[in-house]
Amino acid sequence: MQIKLIAIGKTDHPAIQRLIDEYSSRLEHYVRFEFEIIPDLKNTKSLSESAQKEKEGELILKKVQNSDELILLDERGKTFSSVEFSEYLQKKMNSGLRQLIFLIGGPYGFSEAVYSRANGKISLSKMTFSHQMVRPFFIEQLYRGFTILKNEPYHHE
């Protein structure tokens, strides 16, 4: 199985990018992992929030194939402990799925078309994080999940 994380907009903080690079590198020891950035929309000042979400949604859906499982990182999604998330990953791997895509939306969230296409939603917390900060948090949780599955000492109960 391949895991892909898709996000809107480049990471503009060097410290955040270093964390993303560090945990992406670690994660590749366990699973094929790709982090893909969809460039920010240009000239958004004239767009309403809903119009911006629609345009971002069109770009997102072009990246998703019918056979992909698409999971939104969304504040209204299901919450997991790290151990529960590792079990979730194991079930996805056992299912024979070719590609599992996790999606971080733009600053206004997702369009209705993206919600309709999604196979599920996961929340990292009841708190709201910037779409920049979610990136290293989530990649670290993926890494943690795989170390739990391998019974490695990274995670402590």
C-alpha positions as CSV (number, residue, x, y, z in Angstrom):
1,M,0.0,0.0,0.0
2,Q,1.1,3.5,-0.7
3,I,0.1,6.4,1.6
4,K,-0.1,9.9,0.1
5,L,-0.7,13.1,2.0
6,I,-2.0,15.9,-0.1
7,A,-2.1,19.5,1.2
8,I,-3.0,22.9,-0.3
9,G,-0.2,25.4,-0.4
10,K,3.5,25.2,0.2
11,T,5.0,25.2,3.6
12,D,6.4,28.6,4.2
13,H,8.1,28.0,7.6
14,P,11.6,26.4,7.4
15,A,11.2,24.8,10.8
16,I,7.9,23.2,9.8
17,Q,9.5,22.0,6.6
18,R,12.4,20.4,8.5
19,L,10.0,18.4,10.7
20,I,8.0,17.3,7.6
21,D,11.3,16.2,5.9
22,E,12.5,14.4,9.1
23,Y,9.3,12.4,9.7
24,S,8.8,11.7,6.0
25,S,12.3,10.2,5.8
26,R,11.6,8.1,8.9
27,L,8.3,6.9,7.6
28,E,9.7,5.7,4.3
29,H,11.4,2.8,6.2
30,Y,7.9,1.4,6.8
31,V,5.7,2.3,3.8
32,R,5.8,4.0,0.5
33,F,4.9,7.6,1.4
34,E,4.4,10.7,-0.8
35,F,3.7,14.2,0.3
36,E,2.1,16.2,-2.5
37,I,1.4,19.9,-2.5
38,I,-1.3,21.5,-4.6
39,P,-0.2,25.1,-5.2
40,D,-2.2,27.9,-3.6
41,L,-4.7,29.5,-5.8
42,K,-3.8,32.9,-7.4
43,N,-5.8,36.0,-7.2
44,T,-8.1,34.8,-4.4
45,K,-9.0,38.3,-3.1
46,S,-12.0,38.5,-5.5
47,L,-13.2,35.0,-4.5
48,S,-15.7,34.2,-1.8
49,E,-14.7,31.4,0.7
50,S,-17.1,29.0,-1.0
51,A,-15.7,29.8,-4.5
52,Q,-12.1,29.3,-3.2
53,K,-13.1,25.9,-1.7
54,E,-14.8,24.9,-5.0
55,K,-11.7,25.8,-7.0
56,E,-9.4,24.0,-4.6
57,G,-11.8,21.0,-4.6
58,E,-11.5,20.7,-8.4
59,L,-7.7,20.6,-8.1
60,I,-7.9,18.0,-5.3
61,L,-10.3,15.7,-7.1
62,K,-8.0,15.6,-10.2
63,K,-5.4,14.0,-8.0
64,V,-7.7,11.2,-6.7
65,Q,-8.4,8.0,-8.7
66,N,-11.5,5.9,-8.3
67,S,-9.6,3.1,-6.6
68,D,-8.0,5.5,-4.0
69,E,-9.4,5.7,-0.5
70,L,-9.7,9.4,0.4
71,I,-9.6,10.4,4.1
72,L,-10.1,14.0,5.1
73,L,-8.3,15.5,8.0
74,D,-11.3,17.3,9.4
75,E,-12.2,18.7,12.8
76,R,-15.5,16.8,12.6
77,G,-13.8,13.5,11.9
78,K,-13.3,10.4,14.1
79,T,-10.6,10.7,16.8
80,F,-8.1,8.0,17.6
81,S,-5.5,7.3,20.2
82,S,-2.1,6.6,18.6
83,V,-2.6,2.9,19.2
84,E,-6.1,2.9,17.7
85,F,-4.7,4.8,14.7
86,S,-2.0,2.2,14.2
87,E,-4.7,-0.5,14.2
88,Y,-6.7,1.6,11.6
89,L,-3.6,1.6,9.4
90,Q,-3.1,-2.1,9.8
91,K,-6.7,-2.7,8.7
92,K,-6.2,-0.5,5.7
93,M,-3.1,-2.5,4.7
94,N,-4.8,-5.8,5.3
95,S,-7.7,-4.7,3.0
96,G,-5.5,-4.9,-0.1
97,L,-5.9,-1.1,-0.7
98,R,-3.4,0.2,-3.3
99,Q,-3.4,3.8,-2.3
100,L,-4.6,5.6,0.9
101,I,-4.8,9.4,0.5
102,F,-5.1,11.7,3.5
103,L,-6.0,15.3,2.7
104,I,-5.3,18.6,4.4
105,G,-7.6,21.3,3.1
106,G,-6.9,25.0,2.6
107,P,-7.7,27.6,5.2
108,Y,-11.5,27.4,4.6
109,G,-11.7,23.6,4.5
110,F,-13.2,21.4,1.8
111,S,-15.8,21.8,-0.9
112,E,-19.0,19.7,-0.9
113,A,-17.7,17.8,-3.9
114,V,-14.6,16.7,-1.8
115,Y,-16.8,15.8,1.1
116,S,-19.0,13.7,-1.2
117,R,-16.0,11.9,-2.7
118,A,-14.3,11.2,0.7
119,N,-14.4,7.7,2.2
120,G,-14.0,9.0,5.8
121,K,-12.8,11.8,8.1
122,I,-10.2,11.8,10.8
123,S,-9.7,14.5,13.4
124,L,-6.3,15.0,15.1
125,S,-7.8,17.0,17.9
126,K,-10.9,18.9,19.0
127,M,-8.5,21.9,18.8
128,T,-8.1,23.7,15.5
129,F,-4.6,23.8,14.1
130,S,-3.3,25.8,11.1
131,H,-3.2,23.8,7.9
132,Q,0.6,24.3,8.1
133,M,1.0,22.8,11.6
134,V,-1.2,19.8,10.8
135,R,1.4,18.6,8.3
136,P,4.2,17.6,10.7
137,F,1.7,16.5,13.4
138,F,0.0,14.1,11.0
139,I,3.2,12.7,9.4
140,E,4.6,12.1,12.9
141,Q,1.5,10.2,13.8
142,L,1.8,8.1,10.7
143,Y,5.4,7.3,11.7
144,R,4.3,6.6,15.3
145,G,1.6,4.3,14.0
146,F,4.1,2.2,12.1
147,T,6.5,2.0,15.0
148,I,3.7,0.7,17.2
149,L,2.8,-1.9,14.6
150,K,6.5,-3.0,14.5
151,N,6.7,-3.0,18.4
152,E,9.5,-0.5,18.3
153,P,10.3,1.6,21.3
154,Y,9.3,5.0,19.9
155,H,5.8,5.0,21.5
156,H,5.4,4.7,25.2
157,E,2.1,3.8,26.9
